[in-house]
């Protein structure tokens, strides 16, 4: 135990498995416990374990994603309806409009990954941030990575990885988990991650969600949050007028 870490630690986020075995370790600590889930069944296990907040992560999110492709528009309301625990939406959220959508679907907030990569304070390499700005809404794909399926920004490196995945593990695209990681796939991903330190954005592998296609700038975190809140408030206040006009 490190007293300084324990003093500062307020939230712990777990994922990729059954949370119940960790309850007796995490709950007594007093920190807020968040757990990431890809399905209603996993969310119900979270509720049983006593998780404080459930993060429902849709398949359009960047980086590690679930074997079965259930997207936020379906996953988030299904999870919110199935449990009494507060739910946060992840996957596809980047602005005031998507925040309002998450609230309408039953969430109490959103988690953003790709959007926060493209901020000035982010310590991700500039090559990654610039690639997000270059990406359109169709410029991502899913392929096998070190920790299961991952969503990448589309470029030569990720297309090659997806083609190798299709050749070696075709049933991944049917939502079927595999137990072992093929060494050729592991080596190809490692090459792409090493290339992040270079200047060729076709050789590097970038984790990123579909929402990259809606990101057009690199603001400060303060500017981003202020803008999101302002947009969300304007949309919420305009909705009654929109309904009345129909």
ABEGO torsion letter per residue (X at the ends): XBAAAAAABABBBBBGEBAAAAAAAAAAAGBBBBBBBABAAAAAAAAAAGBABBBBBBAABBEBBBABBBBAAAAAAAAAAABABBBBBBGGBABAAAAAAAAAAGBAEBBBAAAAABBAABABBAAAAAAAAABBAAABBBBBBAAEBBBBBBBAAAAAAAAAAAAABAAAAAGBBBABBBAAAAAAAAAAAAAAABABAAABBBBBBAAAAABABBBBAAAAAAAAAAAAAAAAAAAAAAAAAX
